[in-house]
Amino acid sequence: MTFVKIYKIGSRGSPLALAQAEETRQRLLDAHKGTLTPAHLEIVAIKTTGDSIQDRALSEIGGKGLFVKELEEALISGKIDFAVHSMKDMETELPPGLVIDCLLPREDARDVFISASGARLSELPAGSLVGTASLRRQAQILNRRPDLKVDIFRGSVETRLRKLSEGKAAATLLALAGLRRLGNEAVATEILSVEDMLPAVAQGAIGIERREDDDQVAHLLAPINDSPTFARITCERAMLAVLDGSCRTPIAGYAEISGENELYFRASVLKTDGTIRLDAEGRGTIEDAEKLGIEIGRQLKDRAHDNNLTFDI
């Protein structure tokens, strides 16, 4: 197929988002050598509501969907041809007429702990302030270290690191995937294992959203979809959908390939202050990724109900 039109790639305007859009662009060029040139792919930066409001937690202003609303509006109106997203920013239900059927190979999904003093999480003095905008991270930190304090710490990777250097917190946490994509992994004090800090659903995964009826874009994107990543994210998001998870709910989930055709999935739901944590895990075939996620989600939902917990699920 010969490509003649210029495809407009929608992206948030942060350095990390633009790096992800550029990765997508390069993968498309590599997949369509001889028929696609750099001139065919234009990155369009779009400012989102989530980027504009930096002084409040996402749970207070409408949730993680605020990072994609304007991108989806541009996609629906035809201003862009497809949008590149961090999959952990995506709601479990997409607007009618939009679909995500292309995921790039997942980066390392672990979180990193960064402290101004160089102390690891286990070494941080009692009473130290950890800055994070994530209820998932907050709840897991307080579950592990109830002697610490946690407060809102929002902004781009660069903004959070600047706040840390200015002494506004003793430590913060960021996704290893984002630091790697920015070439800034060296700032990490320690990389936290998934046992110590279970990742956010779909953390480290880049998804590409398109109009469902755009067959030309579907053909363009098909060669860069990574099937193992697609199975893992399908499982995690299925669990999240059962729990009706949002930024108001500390939920974590991580699926990994185990053997040739098996998924191992573990997930957690926590109380925001870290005093209660419910865990579940299971195994299933890659083909049954969605089924496994639903099963684990139902287990967690039932256990929350049995324990009279008032999670936002």
LUMZATI-660124 format. One record per residue (C-alpha): residue in three letters; x negated, y negated, z; residue number from 1. Coordinates in steps of 0.2 Angstrom, whole numbers, plus 5000, padded with zeros to 4 digits. Layout:
N
(r 'ALA' (X Y Z) NUM)
...
//
This chain:
313
(r 'MET' (5000 5000 5000) 1)
(r 'THR' (4994 4983 4995) 2)
(r 'PHE' (4997 4969 5008) 3)
(r 'VAL' (5001 4952 5001) 4)
(r 'LYS' (5010 4942 5015) 5)
(r 'ILE' (5001 4934 5030) 6)
(r 'TYR' (5007 4943 5046) 7)
(r 'LYS' (5009 4931 5061) 8)
(r 'ILE' (5003 4940 5077) 9)
(r 'GLY' (5011 4932 5093) 10)
(r 'SER' (5001 4931 5109) 11)
(r 'ARG' (5001 4922 5125) 12)
(r 'GLY' (4987 4908 5125) 13)
(r 'SER' (4976 4914 5139) 14)
(r 'PRO' (4959 4920 5135) 15)
(r 'LEU' (4963 4938 5140) 16)
(r 'ALA' (4979 4938 5129) 17)
(r 'LEU' (4970 4931 5114) 18)
(r 'ALA' (4956 4944 5117) 19)
(r 'GLN' (4970 4958 5116) 20)
(r 'ALA' (4977 4950 5101) 21)
(r 'GLU' (4960 4950 5093) 22)
(r 'GLU' (4957 4968 5097) 23)
(r 'THR' (4974 4972 5089) 24)
(r 'ARG' (4969 4962 5073) 25)
(r 'GLN' (4952 4971 5072) 26)
(r 'ARG' (4960 4988 5074) 27)
(r 'LEU' (4972 4984 5060) 28)
(r 'LEU' (4958 4978 5049) 29)
(r 'ASP' (4948 4994 5052) 30)
(r 'ALA' (4964 5005 5049) 31)
(r 'HIS' (4968 4997 5032) 32)
(r 'LYS' (4951 4994 5025) 33)
(r 'GLY' (4952 4989 5007) 34)
(r 'THR' (4970 4983 5007) 35)
(r 'LEU' (4970 4971 5022) 36)
(r 'THR' (4958 4956 5025) 37)
(r 'PRO' (4956 4944 5039) 38)
(r 'ALA' (4966 4931 5029) 39)
(r 'HIS' (4981 4943 5031) 40)
(r 'LEU' (4982 4942 5050) 41)
(r 'GLU' (4985 4925 5059) 42)
(r 'ILE' (4985 4925 5078) 43)
(r 'VAL' (4999 4912 5084) 44)
(r 'ALA' (4997 4907 5103) 45)
(r 'ILE' (5013 4904 5112) 46)
(r 'LYS' (5015 4897 5129) 47)
(r 'THR' (5027 4906 5140) 48)
(r 'THR' (5036 4901 5156) 49)
(r 'GLY' (5026 4913 5166) 50)
(r 'ASP' (5010 4903 5161) 51)
(r 'SER' (5018 4886 5164) 52)
(r 'ILE' (5023 4890 5182) 53)
(r 'GLN' (5008 4894 5193) 54)
(r 'ASP' (5013 4888 5211) 55)
(r 'ARG' (5025 4902 5215) 56)
(r 'ALA' (5026 4921 5215) 57)
(r 'LEU' (5034 4929 5200) 58)
(r 'SER' (5047 4937 5211) 59)
(r 'GLU' (5053 4919 5215) 60)
(r 'ILE' (5055 4912 5197) 61)
(r 'GLY' (5062 4927 5187) 62)
(r 'GLY' (5050 4941 5186) 63)
(r 'LYS' (5037 4947 5174) 64)
(r 'GLY' (5048 4945 5159) 65)
(r 'LEU' (5044 4927 5160) 66)
(r 'PHE' (5027 4931 5152) 67)
(r 'VAL' (5036 4938 5136) 68)
(r 'LYS' (5052 4928 5134) 69)
(r 'GLU' (5046 4915 5122) 70)
(r 'LEU' (5036 4928 5112) 71)
(r 'GLU' (5052 4939 5110) 72)
(r 'GLU' (5062 4923 5105) 73)
(r 'ALA' (5049 4919 5092) 74)
(r 'LEU' (5050 4938 5086) 75)
(r 'ILE' (5069 4938 5084) 76)
(r 'SER' (5069 4921 5075) 77)
(r 'GLY' (5056 4927 5063) 78)
(r 'LYS' (5042 4914 5068) 79)
(r 'ILE' (5030 4929 5071) 80)
(r 'ASP' (5030 4946 5064) 81)
(r 'PHE' (5025 4956 5079) 82)
(r 'ALA' (5019 4952 5097) 83)
(r 'VAL' (5005 4959 5107) 84)
(r 'HIS' (5008 4962 5125) 85)
(r 'SER' (5000 4968 5141) 86)
(r 'MET' (5012 4983 5144) 87)
(r 'LYS' (5013 4980 5163) 88)
(r 'ASP' (5022 4963 5159) 89)
(r 'MET' (5036 4972 5150) 90)
(r 'GLU' (5053 4974 5156) 91)
(r 'THR' (5060 4992 5155) 92)
(r 'GLU' (5074 4987 5143) 93)
(r 'LEU' (5069 4977 5127) 94)
(r 'PRO' (5081 4965 5119) 95)
(r 'PRO' (5092 4972 5105) 96)
(r 'GLY' (5084 4974 5089) 97)
(r 'LEU' (5066 4975 5096) 98)
(r 'VAL' (5055 4990 5098) 99)
(r 'ILE' (5038 4995 5105) 100)
(r 'ASP' (5032 5010 5096) 101)
(r 'CYS' (5013 5006 5094) 102)
(r 'LEU' (5001 5007 5109) 103)
(r 'LEU' (4982 5004 5108) 104)
(r 'PRO' (4971 5016 5117) 105)
(r 'ARG' (4972 5013 5136) 106)
(r 'GLU' (4958 5004 5145) 107)
(r 'ASP' (4953 5009 5163) 108)
(r 'ALA' (4969 5006 5173) 109)
(r 'ARG' (4960 5004 5190) 110)
(r 'ASP' (4960 4988 5200) 111)
(r 'VAL' (4944 4979 5206) 112)
(r 'PHE' (4941 4971 5223) 113)
(r 'ILE' (4932 4955 5222) 114)
(r 'SER' (4926 4946 5238) 115)
(r 'ALA' (4916 4930 5240) 116)
(r 'SER' (4905 4938 5253) 117)
(r 'GLY' (4901 4954 5244) 118)
(r 'ALA' (4910 4964 5257) 119)
(r 'ARG' (4920 4979 5251) 120)
(r 'LEU' (4939 4981 5255) 121)
(r 'SER' (4935 4992 5270) 122)
(r 'GLU' (4922 4980 5276) 123)
(r 'LEU' (4932 4964 5276) 124)
(r 'PRO' (4934 4956 5293) 125)
(r 'ALA' (4951 4957 5302) 126)
(r 'GLY' (4961 4942 5298) 127)
(r 'SER' (4953 4938 5281) 128)
(r 'LEU' (4964 4931 5268) 129)
(r 'VAL' (4966 4941 5252) 130)
(r 'GLY' (4974 4932 5237) 131)
(r 'THR' (4985 4941 5225) 132)
(r 'ALA' (5001 4938 5215) 133)
(r 'SER' (5006 4956 5215) 134)
(r 'LEU' (5018 4964 5227) 135)
(r 'ARG' (5011 4981 5223) 136)
(r 'ARG' (4993 4976 5228) 137)
(r 'GLN' (4999 4966 5243) 138)
(r 'ALA' (5009 4981 5249) 139)
(r 'GLN' (4995 4994 5247) 140)
(r 'ILE' (4982 4982 5255) 141)
(r 'LEU' (4993 4980 5270) 142)
(r 'ASN' (4997 4998 5271) 143)
(r 'ARG' (4978 5002 5271) 144)
(r 'ARG' (4972 4987 5281) 145)
(r 'PRO' (4987 4979 5291) 146)
(r 'ASP' (4974 4968 5300) 147)
(r 'LEU' (4972 4958 5284) 148)
(r 'LYS' (4982 4943 5278) 149)
(r 'VAL' (4989 4941 5260) 150)
(r 'ASP' (4995 4926 5251) 151)
(r 'ILE' (5000 4921 5233) 152)
(r 'PHE' (4985 4919 5221) 153)
(r 'ARG' (4991 4916 5203) 154)
(r 'GLY' (4984 4910 5187) 155)
(r 'SER' (4972 4917 5173) 156)
(r 'VAL' (4957 4928 5177) 157)
(r 'GLU' (4946 4912 5176) 158)
(r 'THR' (4958 4902 5188) 159)
(r 'ARG' (4958 4916 5201) 160)
(r 'LEU' (4939 4918 5201) 161)
(r 'ARG' (4938 4899 5202) 162)
(r 'LYS' (4950 4898 5217) 163)
(r 'LEU' (4939 4912 5226) 164)
(r 'SER' (4923 4902 5223) 165)
(r 'GLU' (4932 4887 5231) 166)
(r 'GLY' (4935 4897 5247) 167)
(r 'LYS' (4954 4897 5245) 168)
(r 'ALA' (4954 4916 5250) 169)
(r 'ALA' (4941 4928 5256) 170)
(r 'ALA' (4944 4940 5242) 171)
(r 'THR' (4956 4944 5227) 172)
(r 'LEU' (4960 4959 5216) 173)
(r 'LEU' (4961 4960 5197) 174)
(r 'ALA' (4963 4973 5184) 175)
(r 'LEU' (4947 4981 5178) 176)
(r 'ALA' (4954 4982 5160) 177)
(r 'GLY' (4956 4963 5159) 178)
(r 'LEU' (4938 4960 5165) 179)
(r 'ARG' (4931 4973 5153) 180)
(r 'ARG' (4941 4964 5138) 181)
(r 'LEU' (4933 4948 5144) 182)
(r 'GLY' (4916 4955 5146) 183)
(r 'ASN' (4916 4950 5164) 184)
(r 'GLU' (4916 4966 5173) 185)
(r 'ALA' (4901 4961 5183) 186)
(r 'VAL' (4911 4950 5195) 187)
(r 'ALA' (4918 4966 5203) 188)
(r 'THR' (4913 4969 5221) 189)
(r 'GLU' (4920 4987 5220) 190)
(r 'ILE' (4931 4997 5208) 191)
(r 'LEU' (4945 5004 5218) 192)
(r 'SER' (4950 5022 5215) 193)
(r 'VAL' (4968 5027 5210) 194)
(r 'GLU' (4969 5035 5227) 195)
(r 'ASP' (4964 5019 5236) 196)
(r 'MET' (4975 5008 5225) 197)
(r 'LEU' (4987 5016 5213) 198)
(r 'PRO' (4989 5005 5197) 199)
(r 'ALA' (5004 4996 5191) 200)
(r 'VAL' (5014 5005 5178) 201)
(r 'ALA' (5006 5003 5161) 202)
(r 'GLN' (4991 4994 5168) 203)
(r 'GLY' (4977 4993 5155) 204)
(r 'ALA' (4989 4997 5140) 205)
(r 'ILE' (4992 4985 5126) 206)
(r 'GLY' (5009 4987 5117) 207)
(r 'ILE' (5014 4979 5100) 208)
(r 'GLU' (5032 4974 5099) 209)
(r 'ARG' (5041 4972 5082) 210)
(r 'ARG' (5058 4970 5075) 211)
(r 'GLU' (5066 4987 5073) 212)
(r 'ASP' (5072 4985 5055) 213)
(r 'ASP' (5055 4979 5049) 214)
(r 'ASP' (5049 4994 5040) 215)
(r 'GLN' (5034 4985 5033) 216)
(r 'VAL' (5027 4980 5050) 217)
(r 'ALA' (5031 4998 5056) 218)
(r 'HIS' (5020 5005 5042) 219)
(r 'LEU' (5006 4992 5046) 220)
(r 'LEU' (5006 4997 5064) 221)
(r 'ALA' (5008 5016 5063) 222)
(r 'PRO' (4989 5020 5060) 223)
(r 'ILE' (4983 5011 5076) 224)
(r 'ASN' (4996 5019 5088) 225)
(r 'ASP' (4987 5030 5101) 226)
(r 'SER' (4998 5046 5105) 227)
(r 'PRO' (4990 5050 5122) 228)
(r 'THR' (4992 5033 5128) 229)
(r 'PHE' (5010 5033 5122) 230)
(r 'ALA' (5014 5048 5132) 231)
(r 'ARG' (5007 5041 5148) 232)
(r 'ILE' (5015 5025 5146) 233)
(r 'THR' (5032 5033 5142) 234)
(r 'CYS' (5031 5043 5158) 235)
(r 'GLU' (5027 5028 5169) 236)
(r 'ARG' (5040 5017 5161) 237)
(r 'ALA' (5053 5030 5163) 238)
(r 'MET' (5050 5031 5181) 239)
(r 'LEU' (5051 5012 5183) 240)
(r 'ALA' (5067 5012 5173) 241)
(r 'VAL' (5075 5024 5186) 242)
(r 'LEU' (5070 5013 5200) 243)
(r 'ASP' (5075 4997 5190) 244)
(r 'GLY' (5058 4991 5195) 245)
(r 'SER' (5054 4972 5195) 246)
(r 'CYS' (5041 4960 5202) 247)
(r 'ARG' (5052 4960 5218) 248)
(r 'THR' (5048 4979 5221) 249)
(r 'PRO' (5031 4986 5226) 250)
(r 'ILE' (5030 5001 5214) 251)
(r 'ALA' (5015 5010 5207) 252)
(r 'GLY' (5013 5024 5195) 253)
(r 'TYR' (4999 5032 5185) 254)
(r 'ALA' (5000 5046 5172) 255)
(r 'GLU' (4985 5055 5166) 256)
(r 'ILE' (4981 5069 5153) 257)
(r 'SER' (4977 5085 5162) 258)
(r 'GLY' (4972 5099 5151) 259)
(r 'GLU' (4976 5100 5132) 260)
(r 'ASN' (4995 5097 5134) 261)
(r 'GLU' (4999 5092 5152) 262)
(r 'LEU' (5003 5076 5161) 263)
(r 'TYR' (4999 5074 5179) 264)
(r 'PHE' (5009 5059 5186) 265)
(r 'ARG' (5009 5051 5203) 266)
(r 'ALA' (5020 5036 5209) 267)
(r 'SER' (5023 5026 5225) 268)
(r 'VAL' (5036 5014 5231) 269)
(r 'LEU' (5032 5003 5246) 270)
(r 'LYS' (5039 4991 5258) 271)
(r 'THR' (5032 4974 5254) 272)
(r 'ASP' (5023 4972 5271) 273)
(r 'GLY' (5015 4989 5269) 274)
(r 'THR' (5023 4998 5284) 275)
(r 'ILE' (5031 5011 5273) 276)
(r 'ARG' (5025 5020 5258) 277)
(r 'LEU' (5034 5034 5249) 278)
(r 'ASP' (5024 5045 5237) 279)
(r 'ALA' (5028 5058 5223) 280)
(r 'GLU' (5019 5068 5210) 281)
(r 'GLY' (5022 5081 5197) 282)
(r 'ARG' (5016 5089 5181) 283)
(r 'GLY' (5024 5092 5164) 284)
(r 'THR' (5020 5093 5146) 285)
(r 'ILE' (5016 5078 5135) 286)
(r 'GLU' (5032 5081 5125) 287)
(r 'ASP' (5042 5080 5141) 288)
(r 'ALA' (5033 5064 5147) 289)
(r 'GLU' (5050 5054 5148) 290)
(r 'LYS' (5058 5069 5158) 291)
(r 'LEU' (5044 5069 5170) 292)
(r 'GLY' (5045 5051 5173) 293)
(r 'ILE' (5063 5051 5176) 294)
(r 'GLU' (5061 5066 5188) 295)
(r 'ILE' (5048 5057 5199) 296)
(r 'GLY' (5059 5041 5199) 297)
(r 'ARG' (5074 5051 5205) 298)
(r 'GLN' (5064 5059 5219) 299)
(r 'LEU' (5058 5042 5225) 300)
(r 'LYS' (5075 5034 5224) 301)
(r 'ASP' (5083 5048 5234) 302)
(r 'ARG' (5069 5047 5247) 303)
(r 'ALA' (5071 5028 5249) 304)
(r 'HIS' (5090 5031 5251) 305)
(r 'ASP' (5087 5045 5264) 306)
(r 'ASN' (5076 5034 5274) 307)
(r 'ASN' (5088 5020 5274) 308)
(r 'LEU' (5075 5009 5265) 309)
(r 'THR' (5081 4992 5258) 310)
(r 'PHE' (5070 4991 5243) 311)
(r 'ASP' (5075 4981 5228) 312)
(r 'ILE' (5079 4997 5218) 313)
//
